[in-house]
């Protein structure tokens, strides 16, 4: 653990802050005390590695924990992509609206772009923030139902 921390030139305080673990816990781990799976999970997320790689030995409970970290990272990536798309749409649509107002104020072609792009973002945001839990729950139930047959 210490080698990974020093390779990134982090102090114990910085690692503790990034992983939301106390400095005392970091000190105990570096002295050789075994950390909990939750602590290992937090540290693995900060070091961008798997829990098994941190411990050097395969853990039976590490698989689901690694999957949870991976799922959380994917969710963050999807949310980041959505917010970048939203920002891009706002900037481009504002520019097109201003261009439309200055070049052809009697025409409203820029509103079509706003409506179509906005509609697509509403669908994407709805799937990401509102329906994701429901869809995953339905898929899990459907999978269990198919496996029972």
N, C-alpha and C positions, 0 to 999 in steps of 0.2 A: 504494500500500500504506500509506504513511504517513497519507494522508488518511482512509482507513478506520479505521486504528488510533486516530487522534486524535478522529475522530467518536464513537468509543465511550469516549473518555477512558481509554485503556489506555496503560500504559508499554510500552517494548520488552520489559522483563522479563515483564510480565503476558502479552503476546502470545506470547512464547516459551514460557512455561509452559503456556498454554492449547493451543497448537498442537504441543507436544512438539518444538519446533525450538530450536536454540541462539540465544542473544541475538546472537551474532556473525553468524549467518545472517540474522537480521532486519535488522541494521545493513547488511550487504552488499546485501540486496534494496533497502533504502531508498536506498542510494547508487547504485542503478541496475544492479547485477550481476544477470544472469538466474538465477532459481532453478530447481531441478530440478522435474520433474513431481511427485515425491513431496512436496516442500516446498509446492508450489502446492496440491496436494490437501489437505494438512493445514491450510493457511491458508484455503482455500475452505470447509472444514468449520467452522472457527472463525468466519469472517465470514458463514456461512450463505449462500453464493453459489456460483456455478459458477466453475470454473477459467478458462473463457474470459472471464468478466467481470473477473477479476483481471488478466489479461494485456492485455485490450483487443483481442486478435487471436485469431481462431479457431485452435485447435491440433488437429492430426490425432489426436494421442494423448489429448487431453483428454476426448473423448467417453466412452471406456471408464472413464477415471478418475472422471469425474463420475457415471457409472452406478454405480461401486463405492461412492462416497460416499453416493449416494442409497439404494442397497441396504443399506448399513450403518445409515443413519439409520432406514430402515423396520424393520430388524431390532431396533434399540434401542427404537423405539416399540412394537413388538409385545411385546418382553420387559417393558417398563415397564407396558403394559396388563395383561399376565399377572400381574405382581407386585401391581398394584393390585387386580385381581380376587381374587387369593389372600388379600390382607389383608382385603378386604371380606368374603369368605366366612368367614374365621376370626373376625372380630368379630361378624358376624351370627349365625353358628352357635353361638358361645359364648353370646351373649345369649339365643338361643332355647333352648339347652340349660338355662341357668339358669332361665329362665322356666318351662320344662317341669318342672324339678325342684321349684320352689317352688309351682307351681299344681296340678300333677297328677303326683305322684311315681310313681304306679303305671302311668302311661302313658309310652310311649316315642316319641311322635310326632316329637320333634325329631331323632331319629336318622335318620328318613327324609329330612329336609332335608339333614342332613350327608352321607348316602350319595349322594343325587342330585347335590347341588352339588359334592361331592368327586369324584364320578365324572366330571362334566363338566370339572372342572379338571384331572383326570388326563389326559383325552383331549386337552384343549387344550395342556397342558404337553408331552405326548408328541409332538404334532404340531409344536410350536414348537422343542423342544430335541432330540428324538430322530429324528424322521422328516423334518425339513425338508431336510437335505442329501440324504437318500435320494430324496425326492420330486423335488427339483430335478434330481438326476442322472438319474432315470428320465425326467422330462419332456424333458430335453435329448437323451437317447438316442432317445426316441420321435420328437422333432421331426426329428432328423437322419435317422432311418429313413424318415419320411414325405417328407422333401425329396428323398431319393435315388430315390424311386419315380417 
